[in-house]
Amino acid sequence: MLLLHRWNCHGRPPGADVSYISDAENARPGTLFTVSSTGDLYEFDKETKPSWKKHIWSEQTTKNVSLSSSVGCALHGLLGSNSVSLFLITKDGLLVERRLHRRKWKWDKHGAPKGQRLSSITEVQQDESNDATSMFFTTTTGKVFEYQFPKYTGGASSNKIRGLWVNHMSPDHAKVAASVRGLQIQVGRLIFQLDDGRLGELHLPGMGGGHFGPSQQNSIRRKVPNKYEWSILDTPETEGWNAEYCTEEHGPTNCITGAMNVAADTEPTNLSNAPPRRRKAEEKQHYLHGHSHESDETESYNILSRSIYLNFHMRVMHADRSLFLITDNGLTLEYLNSNGVWLWLRHEHITGMKGTLGSYNGSLYLVDLHGNLHIRERNGDELLWINCTAMRKGRQVASGPPWDGIPGLSRRVTTDDALFFVNKRGRLLQFTVALRKFKWKDCHSPPDTKVAFIVDQEVFRRNIIFVVGRNDRMYQYNRITELWHRHYQSPHLVLSRSPGTAMRPSPLSLTGSIFMISEQGGLVEYHFSPHDGWEWVEHGTPHRDVTLVVAPGSCFDGTQLFVIGSDGHVYLRHLDERTWRWTSHGHPSEPSSTTTDVAGGGEQSCATLGAADAHYASSFRGSCDEKVSPAKQHLGTLQLTAAVSFSSSSLAT
C-alpha cells in the first residue's frame, strides 16, 4: 500500500515568525509550542480558533523575558496529576517555566546556578525507583548541571515549586559544548558533546564508559541519583579528533569502543620524548561560549600585510616541477621545469598580486592588492584567471593556510575539501573547492578575540583549523561541529602573530606537534600524545644572540624543521638519537667565495655533542659562524634565497 505524504502550510503567528519549535505534542497532544525571533512564546493548535495563541507575561511581578530559540522540556505532574510544565531557556541563560495547573497558565522563573548561564536542556527518562524528577543543562562555561524536583506529595498551599541545582562539572581536561543538547542512551547514562570533538559520558558508577554496553533496567537501583562520574569516548578523525579508528591499522573494534591503539606511536621517531622545557596543559582548557565580542574596527591590521610579504610570497604547485613567486611590485612568476629545463614564466593580470595563499588539485589561489581571491589554473593549453571574490557571497581575504599538506605526501582528496582564509576583520572564512562546487562560508572568530593567522589547516588533525588570535593565544575551529576552542597556554607564553608548521611522524601516528614562534623569537612546540594529552615545549633559540624572525619553515621526515635566524642563517631543529639539536646551514655565499665555511654551505652543530644538557635552549657552544656578521639591510634577500634553496626541490603540495 502506497502512503502519500503532503505538506500543509500552517502559516505563522500574526505579526510574528517561527524561529524554533520548542515542543511538539509533549506538553499537550496536538499542540506545538514555538519561539519567535523576538523571544516570544506561541502555541499552535489547528483544532482551535484562533489556531495561534501568544503566551504573554501578564503577571505584574514579572518582567517581560526574551526566550532563546532552543528546545524546551515538558514535565507532567510536578504539582499533581492535573499539571503540566514547559521549561524554556531565556536569552540571558535563565530557566523559566510555563505551567498549566487547574486550567490556568502561569509563568515562573527558576533562574540558574550562581555565576552560570544555561545554554541547552536535556530531557531524560525518569527513574521510577527514584523520588526526584530531573532535567540536565549545559552551561556557557562548559559544565553540566542537574535540576532536581522533589516528588509531589500533595496538600501544598503554594503553586510554586523549587528544585535543587546539582553541579556535575565536566570531564577532566575538557569542557562540554555549549548550546548542544545531551542524549540519554539509558537511565543513568547520558552522552554530551565536548568542545574539542570528543564525547563525554555522564553515568552512574559501574555502568558506563567505552567498555560497557547497555545494562538491564532492573539492575539500576541507586539511592543517590547525583553520584555521577565522567568517562571520555574518543571519536574518529572524521569528527575532528585524533585518530581514524575504523581502519585495519588500528583495529575494527575501535569503531565500537573508541579505544586507542598506540602501537604506531612507539617508533623511535616519536616526538613525545623530546626533552626541552615543557609546560603541561593540565585541565585548563577553555570552552568559548556564544556571546559576541565587540568589534574594534580601529584595530590595525598592518601585521597582516607585513606577514603576507614574509610568509606568502612563494608557493610550490608541484614538487620538483613548479614554484610560484610573487615579487614586491606584484608580479606573478612561475619557475617551471619543462622536460628537464627550468624556465621562468610570467602570469599577467590586470591587478598586481600580493601573495599566494594556497593550492589545490593543480589550481593556485592568490590574493591581489585589493584583497580579492583569484584562481590561476591550466585548462589544457590555456591559462585561466577566476575571481572567487566575485562569486555569490564572495569575500575579500588577507591571508590563508601556511602549507598545503605534509611535505612528501600526496594530498587526500575528498568530497568536502575546502580552503580556509582570514579576512582583514579577523574572521575565518571557508571556501569549498571540492568538485569545483565553489561556496563561501563565514566561520566567524573566537568570541573573545579576532583571528590573526591560520597556524595549521588539517595537516595535524583532519577537520581542525588551528589559529592564533590577535590576543596571541592559540585556538582551534572544528569544521564539523562549528565550535571554537581555546587551548591553554601559560600567561608567560606569548605567541607571535604568524603561521606555523605541523609535524607528524607518520600519517597513521596519533602523536604530532605544531611549531610556532614566540613573541620573543623562540621556537615553541605544541605537542599531543595519547598518553599525556596536550603540552607546550619551548625549544628556545639557536644562540643567545640569535632570534627567529619569521614563521617556521618546512618540515621533513617528521623530525626536521627549518627556521631562519635574525643573523640571516638557516637553522635546522632536528632529532638526533631522540635528542633535539640545532644545526646551522649558514646562508648563501657569493659565487666567488673559495673558502668552505658555514656561510658557504657547510654545516655545524650549535649544541655540544655528548653534553648532558645539550638539548636545552641555554646549552650552546657559542656563535655557529663567528665570521659572518649580521647584515640586517640584506636580511630579506638572504632569507628568501635560503628559503628557495632549501624548499624549492623538496616541498610538496
C-alpha positions, 0 to 999 in steps of 0.5 A, spaced: 500 500 500 502 506 497 502 512 503 502 519 500 505 524 504 503 532 503 505 538 506 500 543 509 502 550 510 500 552 517 502 559 516 505 563 522 503 567 528 500 574 526 505 579 526 510 574 528 515 568 525 517 561 527 524 561 529 524 554 533 519 549 535 520 548 542 515 542 543 511 538 539 505 534 542 509 533 549 506 538 553 499 537 550 497 532 544 496 536 538 499 542 540 506 545 538 509 550 542 514 555 538 519 561 539 519 567 535 525 571 533 523 576 538 523 571 544 516 570 544 512 564 546 506 561 541 502 555 541 499 552 535 493 548 535 489 547 528 483 544 532 482 551 535 480 558 533 484 562 533 489 556 531 495 561 534 495 563 541 501 568 544 503 566 551 504 573 554 507 575 561 501 578 564 503 577 571 505 584 574 511 581 578 514 579 572 518 582 567 517 581 560 523 575 558 526 574 551 526 566 550 532 563 546 530 559 540 532 552 543 528 546 545 524 546 551 522 540 556 515 538 558 514 535 565 507 532 567 505 532 574 510 536 578 504 539 582 499 533 581 496 529 576 492 535 573 499 539 571 503 540 566 510 544 565 514 547 559 521 549 561 524 554 556 531 557 556 531 565 556 536 569 552 540 571 558 541 563 560 535 563 565 530 557 566 523 559 566 517 555 566 510 555 563 505 551 567 498 549 566 495 547 573 487 547 574 486 550 567 490 556 568 497 558 565 502 561 569 509 563 568 515 562 573 522 563 573 527 558 576 533 562 574 540 558 574 546 556 578 550 562 581 555 565 576 552 560 570 548 561 564 544 555 561 545 554 554 541 547 552 536 542 556 536 535 556 530 531 557 531 524 560 527 518 562 525 518 569 527 513 574 521 510 577 525 507 583 527 514 584 523 520 588 526 526 584 524 528 577 530 531 573 532 535 567 540 536 565 543 543 562 549 545 559 552 551 561 556 557 557 562 555 561 562 548 559 559 544 565 553 540 566 548 541 571 542 537 574 535 540 576 532 536 581 524 536 583 522 533 589 516 528 588 509 531 589 506 529 595 500 533 595 496 538 600 501 544 598 498 551 599 503 554 594 503 553 586 510 554 586 515 549 586 523 549 587 528 544 585 535 543 587 541 545 582 546 539 582 553 541 579 556 535 575 562 539 572 565 536 566 570 531 564 577 532 566 581 536 561 575 538 557 569 542 557 562 540 554 559 544 548 555 549 549 548 550 546 548 542 544 543 538 547 545 531 551 542 524 549 540 519 554 542 512 551 539 509 558 537 511 565 543 513 568 547 514 562 547 520 558 552 522 552 554 530 551 558 533 546 565 536 548 568 542 545 574 539 542 570 533 538 570 528 543 564 525 547 563 525 554 559 520 558 555 522 564 553 515 568 552 512 574 558 508 577 559 501 574 555 502 568 558 506 563 564 508 559 567 505 552 567 498 555 560 497 557 554 496 553 547 497 555 545 494 562 538 491 564 533 496 567 532 492 573 539 492 575 539 500 576 537 501 583 541 507 586 539 511 592 543 517 590 541 519 583 547 525 583 553 520 584 555 521 577 562 520 574 565 522 567 568 517 562 571 520 555 569 516 548 574 518 543 571 519 536 574 518 529 578 523 525 572 524 521 569 528 527 575 532 528 579 528 533 585 524 533 585 518 530 581 514 524 579 508 528 575 504 523 581 502 519 585 495 519 591 499 522 588 500 528 583 495 529 575 494 527 573 494 534 575 501 535 569 503 531 565 500 537 569 502 543 573 508 541 579 505 544 586 507 542 591 503 539 598 506 540 602 501 537 604 506 531 606 511 536 612 507 539 617 508 533 623 511 535 621 517 531 616 519 536 616 526 538 613 525 545 620 524 548 623 530 546 626 533 552 626 541 552 622 545 557 615 543 557 609 546 560 603 541 561 596 543 559 593 540 565 585 541 565 585 548 563 582 548 557 577 553 555 570 552 552 568 559 548 561 560 549 556 564 544 556 571 546 559 576 541 565 580 542 565 587 540 568 589 534 574 594 534 574 596 527 580 601 529 584 595 530 590 595 525 591 590 521 598 592 518 601 585 521 597 582 516 600 585 510 607 585 513 606 577 514 603 576 507 610 579 504 614 574 509 610 568 509 606 568 502 610 570 497 612 563 494 608 557 493 610 550 490 604 547 485 608 541 484 614 538 487 620 538 483 616 541 477 613 548 479 614 554 484 610 560 484 613 567 486 610 573 487 615 579 487 614 586 491 611 590 485 606 584 484 608 580 479 606 573 478 612 568 476 612 561 475 619 557 475 617 551 471 621 545 469 619 543 462 622 536 460 628 537 464 629 545 463 627 550 468 624 556 465 621 562 468 614 564 466 610 570 467 602 570 469 599 577 467 593 580 470 590 586 470 591 587 478 598 586 481 598 580 486 600 580 493 601 573 495 599 566 494 595 563 499 594 556 497 593 550 492 589 545 490 588 539 485 593 543 480 589 550 481 593 556 485 589 561 489 592 568 490 590 574 493 591 581 489 592 588 492 585 589 493 584 583 497 580 579 492 581 571 491 583 569 484 584 562 481 590 561 476 589 554 473 591 550 466 585 548 462 589 544 457 593 549 453 590 555 456 591 559 462 585 561 466 584 567 471 577 566 476 575 571 481 572 567 487 571 574 490 566 575 485 562 569 486 555 569 490 557 571 497 564 572 495 569 575 500 575 579 500 581 575 504 588 577 507 591 571 508 590 563 508 593 556 510 601 556 511 602 549 507 598 545 503 599 538 506 605 534 509 611 535 505 612 528 501 605 526 501 600 526 496 594 530 498 587 526 500 582 528 496 575 528 498 568 530 497 568 536 502 575 539 501 575 546 502 580 552 503 580 556 509 582 564 509 582 570 514 579 576 512 582 583 514 576 583 520 579 577 523 574 572 521 575 565 518 572 564 512 571 557 508 571 556 501 569 549 498 573 547 492 571 540 492 568 538 485 569 545 483 562 546 487 565 553 489 561 556 496 563 561 501 562 560 508 563 565 514 566 561 520 566 567 524 572 568 530 573 566 537 568 570 541 573 573 545 578 575 540 579 576 532 583 571 528 590 573 526 593 567 522 591 560 520 597 556 524 595 549 521 589 547 516 588 539 517 595 537 516 595 535 524 588 533 525 583 532 519 577 537 520 581 542 525 583 549 523 588 551 528 589 559 529 592 564 533 588 570 535 590 577 535 590 576 543 596 571 541 593 565 544 592 559 540 585 556 538 582 551 534 575 551 529 572 544 528 569 544 521 564 539 523 561 541 529 562 549 528 565 550 535 571 554 537 576 552 542 581 555 546 587 551 548 591 553 554 597 556 554 601 559 560 600 567 561 608 567 560 607 564 553 606 569 548 605 567 541 607 571 535 602 573 530 604 568 524 603 561 521 606 555 523 608 548 521 605 541 523 609 535 524 607 528 524 611 522 524 607 518 520 600 519 517 597 513 521 601 516 528 596 519 533 602 523 536 604 530 532 606 537 534 605 544 531 611 549 531 610 556 532 614 562 534 614 566 540 613 573 541 620 573 543 623 569 537 623 562 540 621 556 537 615 553 541 612 546 540 605 544 541 605 537 542 599 531 543 600 524 545 595 519 547 598 518 553 599 525 556 594 529 552 596 536 550 603 540 552 607 546 550 615 545 549 619 551 548 625 549 544 628 556 545 633 559 540 639 557 536 644 562 540 643 567 545 644 572 540 640 569 535 632 570 534 627 567 529 624 572 525 619 569 521 614 563 521 617 556 521 619 553 515 618 546 512 618 540 515 621 533 513 621 526 515 617 528 521 623 530 525 626 536 521 624 543 521 627 549 518 627 556 521 631 562 519 635 566 524 635 574 525 643 573 523 640 571 516 642 563 517 638 557 516 637 553 522 635 546 522 631 543 529 632 536 528 632 529 532 638 526 533 638 519 537 631 522 540 635 528 542 633 535 539 639 539 536 640 545 532 644 545 526 646 551 522 646 551 514 649 558 514 646 562 508 648 563 501 655 565 499 657 569 493 659 565 487 666 567 488 667 565 495 673 559 495 673 558 502 668 552 505 665 555 511 658 555 514 656 561 510 658 557 504 654 551 505 657 547 510 654 545 516 655 545 524 652 543 530 650 549 535 649 544 541 655 540 544 655 533 542 655 528 548 653 534 553 648 532 558 644 538 557 645 539 550 638 539 548 636 545 552 635 552 549 641 555 554 646 549 552 650 552 546 657 552 544 657 559 542 656 563 535 655 557 529 659 562 524 663 567 528 665 570 521 659 572 518 656 578 521 649 580 521 647 584 515 640 586 517 639 591 510 640 584 506 636 580 511 630 579 506 634 577 500 638 572 504 632 569 507 628 568 501 634 565 497 635 560 503 628 559 503 628 557 495 634 553 496 632 549 501 624 548 499 624 549 492 626 541 490 623 538 496 616 541 498 610 538 496 603 540 495 
